[in-house]
Amino acid sequence: MVDGGPRRGSVRRRTRDGRSFRLEGVVFDFDGTLTEPGAIDFTAIYESVGCPREVGLLEFLAGIEDPEERRSKEAILTAAEMEAAERCRANSGAAELLAFIRDNRVPVAIITRNSRAAVETAFATLSDIDQADFVSIVTRDTPLNPKPFPDAVRFVAGRMGVEPKGLLVVGDHAFDVEAGLQAGSLTMFLRNDPREPRSDGGADFVVETLAEAMEVIRFGVPLPVGKLPAALLESGLEGIGSDDPALLVGAAVGEDAAAIDVGRTEVLVAASDPITLAVDSMARYAVLVNANDVATSGAVPRWLLSTLLFPPGFSASEVLSLIDDIREVCAACGVALCGGHTEISDAVSRPVIVGTMLGTVSKERLIDKRGMKEGDRLLLTKKVAVEGTALLAREHRSKLLGAGVTPVEIEEASVFLDRIGILEEARIAGSFDGVTALHDVTEGGLATAVWELGAAGGRRLRLHRERIPVYPQTERFCSVLGLDPLGLIGSGSLLITCSPATATSLAAAIEAAGIEVAEIGEVLGGGEGIEVFQEGVRSEWPRFERDEVSRLDRRHTS
């Protein structure tokens, strides 16, 4: 268990004294931290060289005045280190932790009181830890004062190009913690054996295993562009439930909107979403994306509040034109633009719209995802990645042309912007008694939406991949750009669960309105997880930490 500090369950999100944190680099001790503890018999070494236990070995050896005696006793330490290095093994969880940190683009280093020769011998022995992954390895042969002095921590920070306060120093000895604290870095004490009553030196974090260390570090690595990953969001939402009986549907992973009992017969439904991925046609996105969320509760979107943030340099003409655009889209959707805020701010580098949509629905027609039942059918309207395909066509035209896509294909996909609303199919679905849940596909694509739907409804889902429809333009764009259509933002598609008796008539009603619909799966029993079959063969359903559009943007700017 992780010791100290504010937590939810056993998960640590802050330091021992309650501070939030961000990691720009991680520095590890070597022996007993990245490698299994106990390889070196320090008790025997202390006895052999005659060192008191309360004194550090390096400090004791450095204090021996007779050069011959010092060399002789140093040789005992070196021999023990080399023997241990030849048979060392990676500590449990070390390879996984280093891979996680590497995948999140955070640099790592080693600071050890061992000799350079012992460390290099150990790396030659270890098969699952690569010496090349470390930007710096500081040993006692490096001309710096050893731990507990902070010199090496400051040196490594300089090599990484960060301030010491951005580092986390991880080790299994009080010297590691002291060095980090003196340098002004965050510190983590690895206890390894909880039965051993060793002082943690006042470390910011105390863990028993490297697996627990990863759960702490997960909260400190820089997040990717896009929605907060579901696991982190779930952690953040723990404990915020309300005792207010008027709150019928509150914050939860997979919930699009809140539902509030405001009268005898009506429920107020509220949703909020920013527009950050799109630049072209922002007004349309701002209104429809928020209206979509309200409609998934069976409500009619009625009022919009919009916050508009512009970077310095924008003119009044540009700002007021966007307000006009929002008002026009609202009017076309039967929504009143009733308030908001407009500001020029250097806090943003491009225009951002944050919309809050309000709507109403009668209590008996409120659709709550917790009403999903085992055996319900799962329907998808339109096809995969409606919005994402339009975004690629409108904002990545040059990349597509450079990859061989024709102007005609791009123009065909550009008009997908007109399909990002789900109000009509939501209205139709809401009129059927057998409908148990609605969920619109947004950032993270169909893959993420399915996970969210299952989580919100507390049900497992089964999907048949061959039934999932994809536009030819989407397949073409994703193929040449190296993207997965299932992870591409998909506003315009609606997931519907309904009773088997309702599925056929509901699909017919949606198709009669000129909207495509396909049955792609069914609802299973309670729990978590997605069962996926491709032509009857079991396969995996992907997870996306960020939307594929964001990954494309990052790839082309990094």
C-alpha positions in Angstrom: 0.0 0.0 0.0 1.2 3.6 -0.7 1.7 5.5 2.6 0.5 8.9 3.5 -1.3 11.7 1.7 -4.8 12.3 0.2 -6.1 9.3 -1.7 -9.1 7.6 -3.2 -9.0 4.0 -2.2 -5.3 3.0 -2.4 -4.5 5.3 -5.3 -2.2 8.3 -4.6 -2.8 11.5 -6.6 -0.8 13.9 -4.4 2.4 14.0 -2.3 2.4 13.2 1.4 1.8 16.8 2.3 -1.1 17.2 -0.2 0.6 18.8 -3.2 -0.2 18.0 -6.8 2.8 17.1 -8.9 4.1 16.8 -12.4 7.2 14.8 -13.4 9.7 15.9 -16.0 12.2 13.1 -15.3 12.6 10.1 -13.0 15.9 9.1 -11.3 16.4 5.6 -10.0 18.8 4.1 -7.6 20.1 0.8 -9.0 20.9 -2.0 -6.6 17.8 -2.9 -4.6 15.6 -0.6 -6.7 15.8 -1.6 -10.3 17.4 -4.9 -9.3 16.2 -7.4 -6.7 17.3 -6.5 -3.2 19.6 -8.8 -1.3 22.1 -9.6 -4.1 24.9 -7.9 -2.1 25.5 -9.1 1.5 26.2 -5.7 3.1 26.3 -7.2 6.6 29.3 -9.4 5.5 31.0 -6.5 3.8 30.6 -4.3 6.8 32.2 -7.0 9.0 35.0 -7.7 6.6 36.1 -4.1 6.3 35.3 -3.3 10.0 32.8 -0.5 9.2 30.4 0.5 11.9 26.8 0.0 10.7 25.8 3.6 11.3 28.5 4.8 8.9 28.2 4.6 5.1 30.7 2.2 3.4 32.0 4.8 0.9 32.4 7.4 3.7 34.2 4.9 5.9 36.6 3.8 3.1 37.3 7.4 2.2 38.3 8.1 5.8 41.0 5.4 5.9 44.4 7.2 5.9 46.6 4.3 5.0 46.5 4.0 1.2 47.3 0.3 1.2 44.6 -0.5 3.8 42.1 1.6 1.9 42.8 -0.2 -1.5 42.6 -3.6 0.2 39.2 -2.9 1.8 37.9 -1.2 -1.4 38.8 -4.4 -3.2 36.5 -6.3 -0.9 33.6 -4.1 -1.7 34.3 -4.2 -5.5 34.6 -8.0 -5.5 31.3 -8.3 -3.7 29.6 -5.9 -6.1 31.0 -7.6 -9.2 29.9 -11.1 -7.9 26.4 -9.7 -7.2 26.2 -8.0 -10.6 27.0 -11.3 -12.5 23.9 -12.9 -10.9 21.5 -10.0 -10.4 18.0 -10.0 -11.7 15.6 -7.1 -12.4 13.3 -6.2 -9.5 9.7 -7.2 -9.9 7.9 -4.6 -12.0 11.0 -2.8 -13.1 10.7 -3.6 -16.8 7.0 -2.7 -16.9 7.6 0.6 -15.0 10.5 1.7 -17.3 8.4 0.9 -20.4 5.5 2.9 -19.0 7.7 5.9 -18.4 9.4 5.6 -21.8 6.0 5.4 -23.5 5.0 8.6 -21.8 8.2 10.3 -23.1 9.6 11.0 -19.6 13.4 10.7 -19.4 15.0 8.4 -16.9 18.5 8.2 -15.2 20.4 6.2 -12.6 22.3 7.5 -9.7 24.1 4.7 -7.7 26.9 4.4 -5.2 28.0 1.3 -7.1 31.0 1.2 -9.3 30.7 1.8 -13.1 32.1 -1.7 -13.8 29.5 -3.3 -11.5 26.7 -1.5 -13.2 27.8 -2.3 -16.7 28.3 -6.0 -15.7 24.8 -6.0 -14.3 23.3 -4.6 -17.5 25.1 -7.3 -19.5 23.3 -9.8 -17.2 19.9 -8.2 -17.3 17.8 -9.1 -20.4 14.7 -6.9 -19.7 16.3 -3.6 -18.8 18.2 -1.7 -21.5 21.1 0.6 -20.6 20.4 2.7 -23.6 17.0 3.8 -22.1 18.8 6.0 -19.5 19.9 9.5 -20.4 22.6 9.4 -17.7 24.1 6.9 -15.3 26.0 8.3 -12.4 28.2 5.9 -10.4 30.7 6.4 -7.6 33.4 6.7 -10.3 31.7 9.8 -11.7 33.6 12.9 -10.3 30.6 14.0 -8.1 29.9 13.7 -4.4 27.9 10.5 -3.9 24.5 10.3 -2.3 23.3 11.6 0.1 24.9 14.7 -1.4 22.5 16.3 -3.9 25.2 16.9 -6.6 24.4 14.0 -8.8 20.6 14.8 -8.8 21.4 18.4 -9.9 23.8 17.0 -12.5 21.2 14.7 -13.9 18.6 17.5 -14.0 21.0 19.5 -16.1 21.5 16.6 -18.5 17.7 16.3 -18.9 17.3 20.1 -19.4 14.9 20.4 -16.4 15.0 21.9 -13.0 15.6 19.5 -10.0 12.1 20.2 -8.7 10.8 18.4 -11.8 12.5 15.2 -10.9 11.3 12.2 -8.9 14.2 10.4 -7.1 13.3 6.7 -6.4 15.3 4.5 -4.1 15.3 1.9 -1.3 17.7 3.8 1.0 17.5 6.9 3.1 20.5 8.2 1.2 18.4 8.3 -2.0 15.7 10.3 -0.3 18.1 12.7 1.4 19.9 13.4 -1.9 16.6 14.2 -3.6 15.3 16.3 -0.8 18.5 18.4 -0.7 18.3 18.9 -4.4 14.7 20.1 -4.2 13.3 17.1 -6.0 10.3 14.9 -5.3 11.3 11.6 -3.6 9.9 8.1 -3.4 11.1 5.5 -0.9 10.8 1.9 -2.0 10.4 -0.3 1.0 10.6 -3.7 -0.8 10.0 -5.6 2.4 7.2 -4.1 4.5 8.3 -6.2 7.5 11.6 -4.4 7.6 11.2 -1.3 9.8 13.4 1.2 7.9 13.0 4.9 8.0 11.6 6.5 4.8 13.5 9.7 5.4 10.5 11.9 5.0 10.0 10.9 1.4 7.1 12.4 -0.6 5.9 8.9 -1.5 6.4 5.5 0.2 5.7 2.4 -1.8 6.3 -1.3 -1.2 6.7 -2.4 -4.8 7.6 -0.9 -8.2 4.0 -1.8 -9.3 2.8 0.6 -6.7 5.4 3.1 -7.8 3.9 3.0 -11.3 0.4 3.8 -9.9 1.8 6.9 -8.3 3.9 7.9 -11.4 0.9 7.5 -13.6 -0.6 10.6 -12.0 2.6 12.7 -12.6 3.4 12.0 -16.2 2.3 14.7 -18.7 -1.1 13.7 -20.2 -1.6 13.2 -23.9 -3.8 15.6 -25.9 -7.5 14.7 -25.7 -10.1 13.6 -23.2 -8.8 12.5 -19.8 -8.4 8.7 -20.0 -11.3 6.9 -18.5 -9.4 5.2 -15.7 -8.1 8.6 -14.5 -11.5 10.2 -14.9 -13.1 7.4 -12.8 -10.5 8.1 -10.1 -11.3 11.8 -10.1 -15.1 11.2 -10.0 -14.9 8.9 -6.9 -16.5 10.5 -3.9 -18.3 13.3 -5.7 -21.8 11.8 -5.5 -24.6 14.0 -4.2 -27.2 13.3 -1.7 -29.5 15.8 -3.4 -32.6 13.8 -4.4 -33.2 16.1 -7.3 -30.1 14.9 -9.1 -31.4 12.0 -11.1 -28.3 11.4 -13.3 -24.9 12.7 -12.2 -21.3 12.7 -13.2 -19.9 9.3 -14.2 -17.7 7.8 -16.9 -19.8 7.4 -20.0 -22.5 9.8 -19.0 -23.2 12.6 -21.5 -25.4 14.8 -19.4 -26.8 15.5 -16.0 -30.5 15.1 -15.3 -32.1 17.3 -12.6 -35.7 17.0 -11.2 -37.0 20.6 -11.3 -40.8 20.1 -11.1 -43.7 17.7 -11.0 -43.4 16.5 -14.6 -40.3 17.8 -16.2 -36.6 17.0 -15.9 -33.9 19.5 -16.7 -31.0 18.0 -18.7 -27.6 19.8 -18.9 -24.4 19.1 -20.8 -21.2 20.9 -21.5 -18.5 20.4 -24.1 -15.6 22.4 -25.5 -14.8 22.6 -29.2 -11.0 22.1 -29.5 -10.3 19.8 -32.4 -12.1 21.8 -35.1 -11.3 25.3 -36.4 -13.5 25.3 -39.5 -17.3 25.6 -38.8 -16.8 25.9 -35.0 -20.3 27.3 -34.4 -21.9 24.3 -35.9 -19.8 21.9 -33.9 -20.4 23.9 -30.7 -24.2 23.8 -31.0 -24.6 20.3 -32.3 -22.1 18.5 -30.1 -23.8 19.9 -27.0 -27.3 19.4 -28.3 -26.3 15.8 -29.1 -25.4 15.2 -25.4 -28.7 16.5 -24.2 -30.6 14.5 -26.7 -29.1 11.2 -25.4 -31.2 11.6 -22.3 -34.4 11.8 -24.4 -34.5 15.6 -23.9 -35.2 18.4 -26.4 -32.2 20.9 -26.5 -33.6 24.3 -25.7 -31.0 26.8 -24.4 -27.3 27.3 -25.0 -24.7 29.3 -23.0 -21.4 29.7 -24.8 -18.0 30.8 -23.5 -15.8 32.1 -26.4 -12.0 32.6 -25.8 -9.9 34.2 -28.5 -6.1 34.7 -28.5 -4.7 38.2 -28.8 -4.8 39.6 -32.3 -8.3 38.7 -33.3 -10.5 41.6 -34.5 -14.0 42.6 -33.4 -15.3 41.5 -36.9 -13.9 38.0 -36.4 -15.3 37.7 -32.9 -18.7 39.0 -33.7 -18.9 36.9 -36.9 -18.5 33.7 -34.7 -21.3 34.9 -32.4 -23.5 35.5 -35.4 -22.7 32.0 -36.6 -23.6 30.4 -33.3 -26.9 32.3 -33.2 -27.8 31.2 -36.7 -27.0 27.5 -35.9 -29.1 27.8 -32.7 -32.0 29.2 -34.6 -31.8 26.4 -37.2 -31.9 23.8 -34.3 -34.7 25.5 -32.3 -32.3 26.5 -29.6 -32.1 29.9 -27.8 -28.7 31.4 -27.3 -29.3 32.7 -23.9 -25.9 33.7 -22.4 -22.2 33.1 -22.0 -18.9 35.0 -21.9 -16.6 36.3 -24.6 -12.9 37.2 -23.9 -9.6 37.9 -25.6 -7.0 36.0 -23.6 -3.3 34.9 -24.0 -4.3 31.7 -22.1 -5.3 30.2 -25.5 -3.4 30.0 -28.8 -6.5 29.5 -31.0 -10.2 30.1 -30.6 -12.0 27.9 -28.1 -15.8 27.5 -27.6 -17.2 25.9 -24.5 -20.9 25.3 -24.8 -23.4 24.5 -22.1 -26.7 23.1 -23.4 -29.9 22.8 -21.4 -33.0 20.9 -22.4 -36.1 19.3 -20.9 -37.8 16.0 -21.0 -40.8 14.5 -19.1 -39.9 12.3 -16.2 -41.4 9.2 -17.8 -39.4 9.7 -21.0 -36.0 10.3 -19.4 -33.5 7.8 -20.7 -31.0 6.5 -18.1 -28.2 4.2 -19.3 -28.6 2.3 -16.0 -31.8 0.9 -17.5 -29.9 -1.3 -20.0 -31.0 -4.9 -19.8 -29.3 -8.2 -20.7 -30.4 -9.2 -24.2 -30.9 -5.7 -25.4 -29.8 -5.1 -29.0 -27.1 -2.5 -29.8 -27.7 -0.3 -32.8 -25.4 2.3 -34.5 -26.7 5.1 -36.7 -24.8 6.3 -39.7 -21.3 4.9 -39.9 -18.0 5.1 -38.1 -16.1 8.4 -37.7 -18.6 10.9 -39.3 -17.0 14.0 -37.7 -13.4 12.7 -37.9 -13.7 12.1 -41.6 -15.0 15.6 -42.1 -12.2 17.0 -39.9 -9.6 15.2 -41.9 -11.0 16.4 -45.2 -11.3 20.0 -44.0 -8.2 20.5 -41.9 -5.7 18.0 -43.3 -6.3 18.4 -47.0 -2.7 18.9 -47.8 -1.6 15.7 -46.0 -4.3 13.8 -47.9 -3.4 15.2 -51.3 0.2 14.4 -50.5 -0.7 10.8 -49.8 -2.5 10.4 -53.1 -6.1 11.1 -52.1 -8.0 12.8 -54.9 -9.7 16.3 -54.6 -13.0 14.6 -55.4 -12.7 12.2 -52.4 -11.8 15.1 -50.1 -14.8 17.1 -51.3 -17.2 14.2 -50.8 -16.0 13.8 -47.2 -16.1 17.5 -46.4 -19.9 17.5 -46.5 -20.0 14.9 -43.7 -20.0 18.0 -41.5 -23.7 18.2 -42.3 -24.2 14.8 -40.6 -22.8 15.4 -37.1 -26.1 16.0 -35.5 -28.0 13.0 -33.9 -31.1 15.0 -32.9 -33.5 13.3 -35.3 -32.5 9.7 -34.6 -32.5 10.5 -30.8 -36.0 12.0 -31.1 -37.2 8.9 -32.9 -35.5 6.5 -30.4 -36.9 8.5 -27.5 -40.5 7.8 -28.7 -40.0 4.0 -28.4 -40.8 2.5 -25.0 -38.2 -0.3 -25.5 -35.2 2.0 -25.8 -33.0 1.7 -22.7 -29.9 3.8 -23.5 -28.6 6.4 -26.0 -24.9 7.4 -26.2 -23.4 9.6 -28.9 -20.0 8.8 -30.3 -17.5 11.6 -29.8 -13.8 11.9 -29.1 -12.0 8.6 -29.1 -14.4 7.2 -31.7 -16.7 4.2 -31.6 -14.1 2.2 -29.7 -14.2 4.7 -26.7 -18.0 5.2 -27.0 -18.6 1.5 -26.6 -16.4 1.3 -23.5 -18.2 4.4 -22.1 -21.7 3.0 -22.7 -20.8 -0.3 -21.0 -19.4 1.6 -18.0 -22.3 3.9 -17.6 -24.8 1.1 -17.9 -22.9 -1.3 -15.7 -23.1 -4.0 -18.4 -20.8 -6.0 -20.6 -21.3 -5.7 -24.3 -20.9 -8.0 -27.3 -19.9 -6.7 -30.7 -19.7 -8.2 -34.2 -17.0 -6.3 -36.1 -18.2 -7.4 -39.5 -21.4 -5.5 -38.9 -19.8 -2.2 -38.1 -20.2 0.1 -41.1 -17.4 2.3 -42.3 -17.5 4.9 -45.0 -15.2 4.3 -48.0 -13.8 7.8 -47.5 -13.0 7.0 -43.9 -11.2 3.8 -44.8 -9.2 5.6 -47.5 -8.2 8.5 -45.3 -7.2 6.3 -42.4 -5.3 3.9 -44.6 -3.0 6.6 -46.1 -2.6 8.5 -42.8 -2.0 5.4 -40.6 -5.1 5.9 -38.4 -7.6 3.5 -37.0 -11.2 4.5 -37.9 -12.5 3.0 -34.6 -10.5 5.6 -32.7 -11.5 8.6 -34.8 -13.9 11.2 -33.4 -17.4 10.3 -34.4 -20.0 12.9 -33.6 -23.0 12.2 -35.8 -23.3 8.5 -34.8 -25.6 7.4 -32.0 -25.4 4.1 -30.1 -28.8 2.8 -29.1 -29.7 -0.1 -26.8 -33.3 -1.4 -27.0 -35.3 -4.5 -26.3 -35.2 -7.3 -29.0 -38.9 -6.7 -29.7 -38.2 -3.0 -30.4 -35.1 -3.3 -32.6 -36.7 -4.0 -36.0 -39.4 -1.4 -35.8 -37.0 1.2 -34.4 -34.5 0.6 -37.2 -37.3 0.9 -39.7 -38.4 4.2 -38.3 -34.8 5.6 -38.3 -34.3 4.4 -41.9 -37.6 6.0 -42.9 -36.1 9.3 -41.8 -33.3 8.8 -44.3 -30.7 7.8 -41.6 -28.6 4.7 -41.9 -28.7 2.3 -39.0 -27.1 -1.1 -38.2 -27.4 -3.7 -35.5 -23.8 -4.3 -34.3 -24.2 -6.2 -31.0 -26.0 -6.9 -27.9 -26.0 -6.2 -24.1 -24.7 -8.9 -21.8 -24.9 -9.3 -18.0 -23.6 -7.0 -15.4 -19.9 -6.2 -15.1 -17.2 -4.7 -17.3 -15.8 -5.7 -20.6 -16.4 -5.9 -24.3 -16.7 -9.3 -26.1 -15.8 -8.9 -29.8 -16.2 -11.4 -32.6 -15.1 -11.1 -36.3 -17.1 -13.6 -38.4 -17.5 -15.7 -35.3 -13.8 -15.6 -34.2 -13.0 -13.9 -30.9 -10.9 -10.7 -31.2 -10.0 -7.7 -29.2 -11.7 -4.3 -28.8 -9.2 -1.5 -28.8 -8.7 1.3 -26.3 -7.5 4.8 -27.3 -5.9 7.1 -24.8 -6.4 10.0 -27.2 -8.4 10.5 -30.4 -6.7 9.5 -33.6 -7.0 13.1 -34.9 -4.9 14.3 -31.9 -2.3 11.6 -32.6 -2.1 12.8 -36.2 -1.6 16.4 -35.1 1.1 15.4 -32.6 2.9 13.2 -35.0 3.2 15.9 -37.6 4.4 18.6 -35.1 6.9 16.5 -33.1 
